[in-house]
């Protein structure tokens, strides 16, 4: 699959088969995040890869729409420094997330982003040092439904290019 096809066909998938990911797939996904570009090559992120089902179930309660983490084969928390330490960290983390998701999609592994609003418990549960922010996670797994997954029309479709792009001036 080429990059254009991956971008065109990637979907947020929230239901996964109860099947462990291949170790090679997990490493490829994490390496894609590690290889993401970052401001001044700071690489100001840390990834916490979670495969333990009990931990994933607890983390799934940290956000209103994070329930899909409970059924994932792999959850990846993307930890960032606070904005006052490095303002661009969230943008860089978003790029790492996108790279991981596109690499996963190429491998037949589905994913979905989650914003974590109640992650304070995660510090103790997962042993995360307090200097890192817990704001986002990605669920990964083999999609529960394969048929039609790549070509299902998007709900409401995508906005047209001329609805989101302004040239030279607003």
Chimera marker file (.cmm) of the C-alpha trace (Angstrom):
<marker_set name="trace">
<marker id="1" x="0.000" y="0.000" z="0.000" r="1" g="1" b="0" radius="0.5"/>
<marker id="2" x="1.416" y="3.406" z="-0.876" r="1" g="1" b="0" radius="0.5"/>
<marker id="3" x="1.110" y="6.494" z="1.311" r="1" g="1" b="0" radius="0.5"/>
<marker id="4" x="-1.670" y="8.087" z="-0.756" r="1" g="1" b="0" radius="0.5"/>
<marker id="5" x="-3.772" y="4.934" z="-0.555" r="1" g="1" b="0" radius="0.5"/>
<marker id="6" x="-3.170" y="4.644" z="3.190" r="1" g="1" b="0" radius="0.5"/>
<marker id="7" x="-4.301" y="8.245" z="3.732" r="1" g="1" b="0" radius="0.5"/>
<marker id="8" x="-7.347" y="7.801" z="1.496" r="1" g="1" b="0" radius="0.5"/>
<marker id="9" x="-8.514" y="4.526" z="3.053" r="1" g="1" b="0" radius="0.5"/>
<marker id="10" x="-7.539" y="4.933" z="6.741" r="1" g="1" b="0" radius="0.5"/>
<marker id="11" x="-10.540" y="4.827" z="9.054" r="1" g="1" b="0" radius="0.5"/>
<marker id="12" x="-10.948" y="5.095" z="12.813" r="1" g="1" b="0" radius="0.5"/>
<marker id="13" x="-11.800" y="1.572" z="13.953" r="1" g="1" b="0" radius="0.5"/>
<marker id="14" x="-13.065" y="1.030" z="17.494" r="1" g="1" b="0" radius="0.5"/>
<marker id="15" x="-13.809" y="-2.699" z="17.504" r="1" g="1" b="0" radius="0.5"/>
<marker id="16" x="-11.057" y="-5.265" z="17.328" r="1" g="1" b="0" radius="0.5"/>
<marker id="17" x="-10.718" y="-9.025" z="17.125" r="1" g="1" b="0" radius="0.5"/>
<marker id="18" x="-9.555" y="-10.592" z="20.360" r="1" g="1" b="0" radius="0.5"/>
<marker id="19" x="-6.229" y="-11.563" z="18.871" r="1" g="1" b="0" radius="0.5"/>
<marker id="20" x="-2.747" y="-10.492" z="19.893" r="1" g="1" b="0" radius="0.5"/>
<marker id="21" x="-0.745" y="-8.478" z="17.390" r="1" g="1" b="0" radius="0.5"/>
<marker id="22" x="2.372" y="-10.022" z="15.918" r="1" g="1" b="0" radius="0.5"/>
<marker id="23" x="5.461" y="-8.789" z="17.735" r="1" g="1" b="0" radius="0.5"/>
<marker id="24" x="6.906" y="-7.630" z="14.416" r="1" g="1" b="0" radius="0.5"/>
<marker id="25" x="3.774" y="-5.507" z="13.821" r="1" g="1" b="0" radius="0.5"/>
<marker id="26" x="3.987" y="-3.956" z="17.302" r="1" g="1" b="0" radius="0.5"/>
<marker id="27" x="7.642" y="-3.066" z="16.766" r="1" g="1" b="0" radius="0.5"/>
<marker id="28" x="6.951" y="-1.664" z="13.280" r="1" g="1" b="0" radius="0.5"/>
<marker id="29" x="4.174" y="0.548" z="14.665" r="1" g="1" b="0" radius="0.5"/>
<marker id="30" x="6.310" y="1.865" z="17.535" r="1" g="1" b="0" radius="0.5"/>
<marker id="31" x="9.288" y="2.404" z="15.249" r="1" g="1" b="0" radius="0.5"/>
<marker id="32" x="7.116" y="4.450" z="12.874" r="1" g="1" b="0" radius="0.5"/>
<marker id="33" x="6.276" y="6.769" z="15.776" r="1" g="1" b="0" radius="0.5"/>
<marker id="34" x="9.922" y="6.958" z="16.783" r="1" g="1" b="0" radius="0.5"/>
<marker id="35" x="10.884" y="7.920" z="13.229" r="1" g="1" b="0" radius="0.5"/>
<marker id="36" x="8.326" y="10.757" z="12.990" r="1" g="1" b="0" radius="0.5"/>
<marker id="37" x="9.707" y="14.185" z="12.281" r="1" g="1" b="0" radius="0.5"/>
<marker id="38" x="9.848" y="16.589" z="15.195" r="1" g="1" b="0" radius="0.5"/>
<marker id="39" x="10.703" y="20.202" z="15.816" r="1" g="1" b="0" radius="0.5"/>
<marker id="40" x="14.489" y="20.627" z="15.926" r="1" g="1" b="0" radius="0.5"/>
<marker id="41" x="14.661" y="16.813" z="16.169" r="1" g="1" b="0" radius="0.5"/>
<marker id="42" x="13.773" y="17.052" z="19.872" r="1" g="1" b="0" radius="0.5"/>
<marker id="43" x="11.739" y="13.843" z="19.772" r="1" g="1" b="0" radius="0.5"/>
<marker id="44" x="9.968" y="15.175" z="22.846" r="1" g="1" b="0" radius="0.5"/>
<marker id="45" x="7.739" y="12.182" z="23.393" r="1" g="1" b="0" radius="0.5"/>
<marker id="46" x="7.742" y="8.902" z="25.189" r="1" g="1" b="0" radius="0.5"/>
<marker id="47" x="5.531" y="5.984" z="24.195" r="1" g="1" b="0" radius="0.5"/>
<marker id="48" x="4.045" y="3.621" z="26.745" r="1" g="1" b="0" radius="0.5"/>
<marker id="49" x="2.982" y="0.411" z="24.986" r="1" g="1" b="0" radius="0.5"/>
<marker id="50" x="0.321" y="-1.517" z="26.912" r="1" g="1" b="0" radius="0.5"/>
<marker id="51" x="-0.858" y="-5.018" z="26.024" r="1" g="1" b="0" radius="0.5"/>
<marker id="52" x="-2.189" y="-6.022" z="29.441" r="1" g="1" b="0" radius="0.5"/>
<marker id="53" x="-5.993" y="-6.252" z="29.128" r="1" g="1" b="0" radius="0.5"/>
<marker id="54" x="-6.693" y="-5.207" z="32.740" r="1" g="1" b="0" radius="0.5"/>
<marker id="55" x="-4.553" y="-2.079" z="32.373" r="1" g="1" b="0" radius="0.5"/>
<marker id="56" x="-6.141" y="-1.225" z="29.009" r="1" g="1" b="0" radius="0.5"/>
<marker id="57" x="-9.587" y="-1.524" z="30.578" r="1" g="1" b="0" radius="0.5"/>
<marker id="58" x="-8.617" y="0.943" z="33.318" r="1" g="1" b="0" radius="0.5"/>
<marker id="59" x="-7.028" y="3.387" z="30.864" r="1" g="1" b="0" radius="0.5"/>
<marker id="60" x="-10.183" y="3.229" z="28.707" r="1" g="1" b="0" radius="0.5"/>
<marker id="61" x="-12.027" y="4.985" z="31.540" r="1" g="1" b="0" radius="0.5"/>
<marker id="62" x="-9.714" y="8.028" z="31.430" r="1" g="1" b="0" radius="0.5"/>
<marker id="63" x="-11.598" y="9.629" z="28.539" r="1" g="1" b="0" radius="0.5"/>
<marker id="64" x="-15.263" y="9.984" z="27.594" r="1" g="1" b="0" radius="0.5"/>
<marker id="65" x="-14.702" y="8.355" z="24.208" r="1" g="1" b="0" radius="0.5"/>
<marker id="66" x="-11.734" y="6.118" z="25.046" r="1" g="1" b="0" radius="0.5"/>
<marker id="67" x="-13.718" y="2.912" z="25.579" r="1" g="1" b="0" radius="0.5"/>
<marker id="68" x="-12.184" y="1.314" z="22.477" r="1" g="1" b="0" radius="0.5"/>
<marker id="69" x="-8.886" y="0.969" z="24.369" r="1" g="1" b="0" radius="0.5"/>
<marker id="70" x="-10.462" y="-1.802" z="26.483" r="1" g="1" b="0" radius="0.5"/>
<marker id="71" x="-10.829" y="-4.061" z="23.428" r="1" g="1" b="0" radius="0.5"/>
<marker id="72" x="-7.497" y="-3.254" z="21.826" r="1" g="1" b="0" radius="0.5"/>
<marker id="73" x="-4.606" y="-5.666" z="21.443" r="1" g="1" b="0" radius="0.5"/>
<marker id="74" x="-2.232" y="-2.736" z="22.005" r="1" g="1" b="0" radius="0.5"/>
<marker id="75" x="-2.698" y="0.681" z="23.530" r="1" g="1" b="0" radius="0.5"/>
<marker id="76" x="-0.003" y="3.312" z="23.111" r="1" g="1" b="0" radius="0.5"/>
<marker id="77" x="0.042" y="6.331" z="25.384" r="1" g="1" b="0" radius="0.5"/>
<marker id="78" x="1.926" y="9.232" z="23.863" r="1" g="1" b="0" radius="0.5"/>
<marker id="79" x="3.470" y="11.174" z="26.705" r="1" g="1" b="0" radius="0.5"/>
<marker id="80" x="4.654" y="14.756" z="26.255" r="1" g="1" b="0" radius="0.5"/>
<marker id="81" x="6.351" y="17.397" z="28.368" r="1" g="1" b="0" radius="0.5"/>
<marker id="82" x="4.107" y="20.245" z="29.564" r="1" g="1" b="0" radius="0.5"/>
<marker id="83" x="3.595" y="23.118" z="27.091" r="1" g="1" b="0" radius="0.5"/>
<marker id="84" x="5.605" y="25.566" z="29.173" r="1" g="1" b="0" radius="0.5"/>
<marker id="85" x="8.612" y="23.279" z="28.730" r="1" g="1" b="0" radius="0.5"/>
<marker id="86" x="8.151" y="22.862" z="24.968" r="1" g="1" b="0" radius="0.5"/>
<marker id="87" x="5.149" y="24.354" z="23.222" r="1" g="1" b="0" radius="0.5"/>
<marker id="88" x="5.546" y="22.280" z="20.030" r="1" g="1" b="0" radius="0.5"/>
<marker id="89" x="5.463" y="18.919" z="21.804" r="1" g="1" b="0" radius="0.5"/>
<marker id="90" x="1.779" y="18.281" z="21.103" r="1" g="1" b="0" radius="0.5"/>
<marker id="91" x="2.183" y="18.952" z="17.391" r="1" g="1" b="0" radius="0.5"/>
<marker id="92" x="5.146" y="16.586" z="17.287" r="1" g="1" b="0" radius="0.5"/>
<marker id="93" x="3.205" y="13.964" z="19.249" r="1" g="1" b="0" radius="0.5"/>
<marker id="94" x="0.397" y="14.264" z="16.702" r="1" g="1" b="0" radius="0.5"/>
<marker id="95" x="2.851" y="13.534" z="13.925" r="1" g="1" b="0" radius="0.5"/>
<marker id="96" x="4.145" y="10.485" z="15.792" r="1" g="1" b="0" radius="0.5"/>
<marker id="97" x="0.543" y="9.325" z="16.226" r="1" g="1" b="0" radius="0.5"/>
<marker id="98" x="-0.169" y="9.743" z="12.516" r="1" g="1" b="0" radius="0.5"/>
<marker id="99" x="2.975" y="7.856" z="11.517" r="1" g="1" b="0" radius="0.5"/>
<marker id="100" x="2.064" y="4.969" z="13.859" r="1" g="1" b="0" radius="0.5"/>
<marker id="101" x="-1.495" y="4.802" z="12.552" r="1" g="1" b="0" radius="0.5"/>
<marker id="102" x="-0.476" y="4.827" z="8.890" r="1" g="1" b="0" radius="0.5"/>
<marker id="103" x="2.211" y="2.183" z="9.475" r="1" g="1" b="0" radius="0.5"/>
<marker id="104" x="-0.359" y="0.046" z="11.314" r="1" g="1" b="0" radius="0.5"/>
<marker id="105" x="-2.917" y="0.431" z="8.521" r="1" g="1" b="0" radius="0.5"/>
<marker id="106" x="-0.388" y="-0.771" z="5.966" r="1" g="1" b="0" radius="0.5"/>
<marker id="107" x="0.036" y="-3.926" z="8.107" r="1" g="1" b="0" radius="0.5"/>
<marker id="108" x="-3.722" y="-4.524" z="8.314" r="1" g="1" b="0" radius="0.5"/>
<marker id="109" x="-3.853" y="-3.230" z="11.889" r="1" g="1" b="0" radius="0.5"/>
<marker id="110" x="-6.645" y="-0.789" z="12.682" r="1" g="1" b="0" radius="0.5"/>
<marker id="111" x="-6.467" y="2.051" z="15.185" r="1" g="1" b="0" radius="0.5"/>
<marker id="112" x="-8.307" y="4.897" z="16.844" r="1" g="1" b="0" radius="0.5"/>
<marker id="113" x="-7.149" y="7.966" z="18.751" r="1" g="1" b="0" radius="0.5"/>
<marker id="114" x="-8.354" y="8.735" z="22.260" r="1" g="1" b="0" radius="0.5"/>
<marker id="115" x="-8.057" y="11.909" z="24.277" r="1" g="1" b="0" radius="0.5"/>
<marker id="116" x="-7.530" y="11.203" z="27.967" r="1" g="1" b="0" radius="0.5"/>
<marker id="117" x="-9.094" y="13.755" z="30.311" r="1" g="1" b="0" radius="0.5"/>
<marker id="118" x="-8.956" y="11.873" z="33.610" r="1" g="1" b="0" radius="0.5"/>
<marker id="119" x="-5.496" y="10.378" z="33.389" r="1" g="1" b="0" radius="0.5"/>
<marker id="120" x="-4.198" y="11.356" z="36.849" r="1" g="1" b="0" radius="0.5"/>
<marker id="121" x="-4.676" y="7.767" z="38.032" r="1" g="1" b="0" radius="0.5"/>
<marker id="122" x="-2.388" y="6.623" z="35.220" r="1" g="1" b="0" radius="0.5"/>
<marker id="123" x="0.695" y="7.960" z="36.968" r="1" g="1" b="0" radius="0.5"/>
<marker id="124" x="0.392" y="5.447" z="39.781" r="1" g="1" b="0" radius="0.5"/>
<marker id="125" x="-1.200" y="2.628" z="37.773" r="1" g="1" b="0" radius="0.5"/>
<marker id="126" x="1.472" y="2.699" z="35.068" r="1" g="1" b="0" radius="0.5"/>
<marker id="127" x="4.442" y="4.155" z="36.954" r="1" g="1" b="0" radius="0.5"/>
<marker id="128" x="4.657" y="7.235" z="34.727" r="1" g="1" b="0" radius="0.5"/>
<marker id="129" x="6.907" y="10.022" z="36.061" r="1" g="1" b="0" radius="0.5"/>
<marker id="130" x="4.926" y="13.167" z="36.899" r="1" g="1" b="0" radius="0.5"/>
<marker id="131" x="6.941" y="15.371" z="34.531" r="1" g="1" b="0" radius="0.5"/>
<marker id="132" x="5.170" y="13.751" z="31.557" r="1" g="1" b="0" radius="0.5"/>
<marker id="133" x="1.647" y="14.667" z="30.458" r="1" g="1" b="0" radius="0.5"/>
<marker id="134" x="-0.847" y="11.882" z="29.796" r="1" g="1" b="0" radius="0.5"/>
<marker id="135" x="-3.178" y="13.379" z="27.195" r="1" g="1" b="0" radius="0.5"/>
<marker id="136" x="-3.562" y="10.941" z="24.334" r="1" g="1" b="0" radius="0.5"/>
<marker id="137" x="-3.578" y="7.277" z="23.469" r="1" g="1" b="0" radius="0.5"/>
<marker id="138" x="-4.108" y="5.113" z="20.422" r="1" g="1" b="0" radius="0.5"/>
<marker id="139" x="-5.814" y="1.726" z="20.358" r="1" g="1" b="0" radius="0.5"/>
<marker id="140" x="-4.504" y="-0.838" z="17.885" r="1" g="1" b="0" radius="0.5"/>
<marker id="141" x="-5.817" y="-4.238" z="16.844" r="1" g="1" b="0" radius="0.5"/>
<marker id="142" x="-6.921" y="-6.339" z="13.943" r="1" g="1" b="0" radius="0.5"/>
<marker id="143" x="-10.330" y="-4.983" z="12.887" r="1" g="1" b="0" radius="0.5"/>
<marker id="144" x="-13.356" y="-6.968" z="14.026" r="1" g="1" b="0" radius="0.5"/>
<marker id="145" x="-15.057" y="-6.442" z="10.668" r="1" g="1" b="0" radius="0.5"/>
<marker id="146" x="-12.956" y="-6.884" z="7.552" r="1" g="1" b="0" radius="0.5"/>
<marker id="147" x="-15.530" y="-6.850" z="4.756" r="1" g="1" b="0" radius="0.5"/>
<marker id="148" x="-15.932" y="-3.392" z="3.264" r="1" g="1" b="0" radius="0.5"/>
<marker id="149" x="-13.665" y="-1.770" z="5.843" r="1" g="1" b="0" radius="0.5"/>
<marker id="150" x="-11.427" y="0.003" z="3.362" r="1" g="1" b="0" radius="0.5"/>
<marker id="151" x="-14.152" y="1.327" z="1.103" r="1" g="1" b="0" radius="0.5"/>
<marker id="152" x="-17.054" y="2.141" z="3.388" r="1" g="1" b="0" radius="0.5"/>
<marker id="153" x="-18.222" y="5.709" z="2.678" r="1" g="1" b="0" radius="0.5"/>
<marker id="154" x="-17.445" y="8.131" z="5.457" r="1" g="1" b="0" radius="0.5"/>
<marker id="155" x="-20.371" y="9.391" z="7.509" r="1" g="1" b="0" radius="0.5"/>
<marker id="156" x="-21.082" y="12.802" z="6.034" r="1" g="1" b="0" radius="0.5"/>
<marker id="157" x="-18.073" y="12.467" z="3.734" r="1" g="1" b="0" radius="0.5"/>
<marker id="158" x="-15.059" y="14.750" z="3.765" r="1" g="1" b="0" radius="0.5"/>
<marker id="159" x="-15.237" y="18.467" z="3.149" r="1" g="1" b="0" radius="0.5"/>
<marker id="160" x="-14.122" y="19.543" z="-0.294" r="1" g="1" b="0" radius="0.5"/>
<marker id="161" x="-10.636" y="21.001" z="-0.640" r="1" g="1" b="0" radius="0.5"/>
<marker id="162" x="-11.941" y="24.476" z="-1.421" r="1" g="1" b="0" radius="0.5"/>
<marker id="163" x="-13.932" y="24.427" z="1.841" r="1" g="1" b="0" radius="0.5"/>
<marker id="164" x="-10.790" y="24.089" z="3.966" r="1" g="1" b="0" radius="0.5"/>
<marker id="165" x="-8.011" y="25.741" z="1.951" r="1" g="1" b="0" radius="0.5"/>
<marker id="166" x="-7.562" y="29.499" z="1.621" r="1" g="1" b="0" radius="0.5"/>
<marker id="167" x="-5.014" y="30.843" z="-0.860" r="1" g="1" b="0" radius="0.5"/>
<marker id="168" x="-2.797" y="33.808" z="-0.035" r="1" g="1" b="0" radius="0.5"/>
<marker id="169" x="-5.488" y="35.537" z="2.125" r="1" g="1" b="0" radius="0.5"/>
<marker id="170" x="-8.546" y="34.413" z="4.041" r="1" g="1" b="0" radius="0.5"/>
<link id1="1" id2="2" r="1" g="1" b="0" radius="0.2"/>
<link id1="2" id2="3" r="1" g="1" b="0" radius="0.2"/>
<link id1="3" id2="4" r="1" g="1" b="0" radius="0.2"/>
<link id1="4" id2="5" r="1" g="1" b="0" radius="0.2"/>
<link id1="5" id2="6" r="1" g="1" b="0" radius="0.2"/>
<link id1="6" id2="7" r="1" g="1" b="0" radius="0.2"/>
<link id1="7" id2="8" r="1" g="1" b="0" radius="0.2"/>
<link id1="8" id2="9" r="1" g="1" b="0" radius="0.2"/>
<link id1="9" id2="10" r="1" g="1" b="0" radius="0.2"/>
<link id1="10" id2="11" r="1" g="1" b="0" radius="0.2"/>
<link id1="11" id2="12" r="1" g="1" b="0" radius="0.2"/>
<link id1="12" id2="13" r="1" g="1" b="0" radius="0.2"/>
<link id1="13" id2="14" r="1" g="1" b="0" radius="0.2"/>
<link id1="14" id2="15" r="1" g="1" b="0" radius="0.2"/>
<link id1="15" id2="16" r="1" g="1" b="0" radius="0.2"/>
<link id1="16" id2="17" r="1" g="1" b="0" radius="0.2"/>
<link id1="17" id2="18" r="1" g="1" b="0" radius="0.2"/>
<link id1="18" id2="19" r="1" g="1" b="0" radius="0.2"/>
<link id1="19" id2="20" r="1" g="1" b="0" radius="0.2"/>
<link id1="20" id2="21" r="1" g="1" b="0" radius="0.2"/>
<link id1="21" id2="22" r="1" g="1" b="0" radius="0.2"/>
<link id1="22" id2="23" r="1" g="1" b="0" radius="0.2"/>
<link id1="23" id2="24" r="1" g="1" b="0" radius="0.2"/>
<link id1="24" id2="25" r="1" g="1" b="0" radius="0.2"/>
<link id1="25" id2="26" r="1" g="1" b="0" radius="0.2"/>
<link id1="26" id2="27" r="1" g="1" b="0" radius="0.2"/>
<link id1="27" id2="28" r="1" g="1" b="0" radius="0.2"/>
<link id1="28" id2="29" r="1" g="1" b="0" radius="0.2"/>
<link id1="29" id2="30" r="1" g="1" b="0" radius="0.2"/>
<link id1="30" id2="31" r="1" g="1" b="0" radius="0.2"/>
<link id1="31" id2="32" r="1" g="1" b="0" radius="0.2"/>
<link id1="32" id2="33" r="1" g="1" b="0" radius="0.2"/>
<link id1="33" id2="34" r="1" g="1" b="0" radius="0.2"/>
<link id1="34" id2="35" r="1" g="1" b="0" radius="0.2"/>
<link id1="35" id2="36" r="1" g="1" b="0" radius="0.2"/>
<link id1="36" id2="37" r="1" g="1" b="0" radius="0.2"/>
<link id1="37" id2="38" r="1" g="1" b="0" radius="0.2"/>
<link id1="38" id2="39" r="1" g="1" b="0" radius="0.2"/>
<link id1="39" id2="40" r="1" g="1" b="0" radius="0.2"/>
<link id1="40" id2="41" r="1" g="1" b="0" radius="0.2"/>
<link id1="41" id2="42" r="1" g="1" b="0" radius="0.2"/>
<link id1="42" id2="43" r="1" g="1" b="0" radius="0.2"/>
<link id1="43" id2="44" r="1" g="1" b="0" radius="0.2"/>
<link id1="44" id2="45" r="1" g="1" b="0" radius="0.2"/>
<link id1="45" id2="46" r="1" g="1" b="0" radius="0.2"/>
<link id1="46" id2="47" r="1" g="1" b="0" radius="0.2"/>
<link id1="47" id2="48" r="1" g="1" b="0" radius="0.2"/>
<link id1="48" id2="49" r="1" g="1" b="0" radius="0.2"/>
<link id1="49" id2="50" r="1" g="1" b="0" radius="0.2"/>
<link id1="50" id2="51" r="1" g="1" b="0" radius="0.2"/>
<link id1="51" id2="52" r="1" g="1" b="0" radius="0.2"/>
<link id1="52" id2="53" r="1" g="1" b="0" radius="0.2"/>
<link id1="53" id2="54" r="1" g="1" b="0" radius="0.2"/>
<link id1="54" id2="55" r="1" g="1" b="0" radius="0.2"/>
<link id1="55" id2="56" r="1" g="1" b="0" radius="0.2"/>
<link id1="56" id2="57" r="1" g="1" b="0" radius="0.2"/>
<link id1="57" id2="58" r="1" g="1" b="0" radius="0.2"/>
<link id1="58" id2="59" r="1" g="1" b="0" radius="0.2"/>
<link id1="59" id2="60" r="1" g="1" b="0" radius="0.2"/>
<link id1="60" id2="61" r="1" g="1" b="0" radius="0.2"/>
<link id1="61" id2="62" r="1" g="1" b="0" radius="0.2"/>
<link id1="62" id2="63" r="1" g="1" b="0" radius="0.2"/>
<link id1="63" id2="64" r="1" g="1" b="0" radius="0.2"/>
<link id1="64" id2="65" r="1" g="1" b="0" radius="0.2"/>
<link id1="65" id2="66" r="1" g="1" b="0" radius="0.2"/>
<link id1="66" id2="67" r="1" g="1" b="0" radius="0.2"/>
<link id1="67" id2="68" r="1" g="1" b="0" radius="0.2"/>
<link id1="68" id2="69" r="1" g="1" b="0" radius="0.2"/>
<link id1="69" id2="70" r="1" g="1" b="0" radius="0.2"/>
<link id1="70" id2="71" r="1" g="1" b="0" radius="0.2"/>
<link id1="71" id2="72" r="1" g="1" b="0" radius="0.2"/>
<link id1="72" id2="73" r="1" g="1" b="0" radius="0.2"/>
<link id1="73" id2="74" r="1" g="1" b="0" radius="0.2"/>
<link id1="74" id2="75" r="1" g="1" b="0" radius="0.2"/>
<link id1="75" id2="76" r="1" g="1" b="0" radius="0.2"/>
<link id1="76" id2="77" r="1" g="1" b="0" radius="0.2"/>
<link id1="77" id2="78" r="1" g="1" b="0" radius="0.2"/>
<link id1="78" id2="79" r="1" g="1" b="0" radius="0.2"/>
<link id1="79" id2="80" r="1" g="1" b="0" radius="0.2"/>
<link id1="80" id2="81" r="1" g="1" b="0" radius="0.2"/>
<link id1="81" id2="82" r="1" g="1" b="0" radius="0.2"/>
<link id1="82" id2="83" r="1" g="1" b="0" radius="0.2"/>
<link id1="83" id2="84" r="1" g="1" b="0" radius="0.2"/>
<link id1="84" id2="85" r="1" g="1" b="0" radius="0.2"/>
<link id1="85" id2="86" r="1" g="1" b="0" radius="0.2"/>
<link id1="86" id2="87" r="1" g="1" b="0" radius="0.2"/>
<link id1="87" id2="88" r="1" g="1" b="0" radius="0.2"/>
<link id1="88" id2="89" r="1" g="1" b="0" radius="0.2"/>
<link id1="89" id2="90" r="1" g="1" b="0" radius="0.2"/>
<link id1="90" id2="91" r="1" g="1" b="0" radius="0.2"/>
<link id1="91" id2="92" r="1" g="1" b="0" radius="0.2"/>
<link id1="92" id2="93" r="1" g="1" b="0" radius="0.2"/>
<link id1="93" id2="94" r="1" g="1" b="0" radius="0.2"/>
<link id1="94" id2="95" r="1" g="1" b="0" radius="0.2"/>
<link id1="95" id2="96" r="1" g="1" b="0" radius="0.2"/>
<link id1="96" id2="97" r="1" g="1" b="0" radius="0.2"/>
<link id1="97" id2="98" r="1" g="1" b="0" radius="0.2"/>
<link id1="98" id2="99" r="1" g="1" b="0" radius="0.2"/>
<link id1="99" id2="100" r="1" g="1" b="0" radius="0.2"/>
<link id1="100" id2="101" r="1" g="1" b="0" radius="0.2"/>
<link id1="101" id2="102" r="1" g="1" b="0" radius="0.2"/>
<link id1="102" id2="103" r="1" g="1" b="0" radius="0.2"/>
<link id1="103" id2="104" r="1" g="1" b="0" radius="0.2"/>
<link id1="104" id2="105" r="1" g="1" b="0" radius="0.2"/>
<link id1="105" id2="106" r="1" g="1" b="0" radius="0.2"/>
<link id1="106" id2="107" r="1" g="1" b="0" radius="0.2"/>
<link id1="107" id2="108" r="1" g="1" b="0" radius="0.2"/>
<link id1="108" id2="109" r="1" g="1" b="0" radius="0.2"/>
<link id1="109" id2="110" r="1" g="1" b="0" radius="0.2"/>
<link id1="110" id2="111" r="1" g="1" b="0" radius="0.2"/>
<link id1="111" id2="112" r="1" g="1" b="0" radius="0.2"/>
<link id1="112" id2="113" r="1" g="1" b="0" radius="0.2"/>
<link id1="113" id2="114" r="1" g="1" b="0" radius="0.2"/>
<link id1="114" id2="115" r="1" g="1" b="0" radius="0.2"/>
<link id1="115" id2="116" r="1" g="1" b="0" radius="0.2"/>
<link id1="116" id2="117" r="1" g="1" b="0" radius="0.2"/>
<link id1="117" id2="118" r="1" g="1" b="0" radius="0.2"/>
<link id1="118" id2="119" r="1" g="1" b="0" radius="0.2"/>
<link id1="119" id2="120" r="1" g="1" b="0" radius="0.2"/>
<link id1="120" id2="121" r="1" g="1" b="0" radius="0.2"/>
<link id1="121" id2="122" r="1" g="1" b="0" radius="0.2"/>
<link id1="122" id2="123" r="1" g="1" b="0" radius="0.2"/>
<link id1="123" id2="124" r="1" g="1" b="0" radius="0.2"/>
<link id1="124" id2="125" r="1" g="1" b="0" radius="0.2"/>
<link id1="125" id2="126" r="1" g="1" b="0" radius="0.2"/>
<link id1="126" id2="127" r="1" g="1" b="0" radius="0.2"/>
<link id1="127" id2="128" r="1" g="1" b="0" radius="0.2"/>
<link id1="128" id2="129" r="1" g="1" b="0" radius="0.2"/>
<link id1="129" id2="130" r="1" g="1" b="0" radius="0.2"/>
<link id1="130" id2="131" r="1" g="1" b="0" radius="0.2"/>
<link id1="131" id2="132" r="1" g="1" b="0" radius="0.2"/>
<link id1="132" id2="133" r="1" g="1" b="0" radius="0.2"/>
<link id1="133" id2="134" r="1" g="1" b="0" radius="0.2"/>
<link id1="134" id2="135" r="1" g="1" b="0" radius="0.2"/>
<link id1="135" id2="136" r="1" g="1" b="0" radius="0.2"/>
<link id1="136" id2="137" r="1" g="1" b="0" radius="0.2"/>
<link id1="137" id2="138" r="1" g="1" b="0" radius="0.2"/>
<link id1="138" id2="139" r="1" g="1" b="0" radius="0.2"/>
<link id1="139" id2="140" r="1" g="1" b="0" radius="0.2"/>
<link id1="140" id2="141" r="1" g="1" b="0" radius="0.2"/>
<link id1="141" id2="142" r="1" g="1" b="0" radius="0.2"/>
<link id1="142" id2="143" r="1" g="1" b="0" radius="0.2"/>
<link id1="143" id2="144" r="1" g="1" b="0" radius="0.2"/>
<link id1="144" id2="145" r="1" g="1" b="0" radius="0.2"/>
<link id1="145" id2="146" r="1" g="1" b="0" radius="0.2"/>
<link id1="146" id2="147" r="1" g="1" b="0" radius="0.2"/>
<link id1="147" id2="148" r="1" g="1" b="0" radius="0.2"/>
<link id1="148" id2="149" r="1" g="1" b="0" radius="0.2"/>
<link id1="149" id2="150" r="1" g="1" b="0" radius="0.2"/>
<link id1="150" id2="151" r="1" g="1" b="0" radius="0.2"/>
<link id1="151" id2="152" r="1" g="1" b="0" radius="0.2"/>
<link id1="152" id2="153" r="1" g="1" b="0" radius="0.2"/>
<link id1="153" id2="154" r="1" g="1" b="0" radius="0.2"/>
<link id1="154" id2="155" r="1" g="1" b="0" radius="0.2"/>
<link id1="155" id2="156" r="1" g="1" b="0" radius="0.2"/>
<link id1="156" id2="157" r="1" g="1" b="0" radius="0.2"/>
<link id1="157" id2="158" r="1" g="1" b="0" radius="0.2"/>
<link id1="158" id2="159" r="1" g="1" b="0" radius="0.2"/>
<link id1="159" id2="160" r="1" g="1" b="0" radius="0.2"/>
<link id1="160" id2="161" r="1" g="1" b="0" radius="0.2"/>
<link id1="161" id2="162" r="1" g="1" b="0" radius="0.2"/>
<link id1="162" id2="163" r="1" g="1" b="0" radius="0.2"/>
<link id1="163" id2="164" r="1" g="1" b="0" radius="0.2"/>
<link id1="164" id2="165" r="1" g="1" b="0" radius="0.2"/>
<link id1="165" id2="166" r="1" g="1" b="0" radius="0.2"/>
<link id1="166" id2="167" r="1" g="1" b="0" radius="0.2"/>
<link id1="167" id2="168" r="1" g="1" b="0" radius="0.2"/>
<link id1="168" id2="169" r="1" g="1" b="0" radius="0.2"/>
<link id1="169" id2="170" r="1" g="1" b="0" radius="0.2"/>
</marker_set>
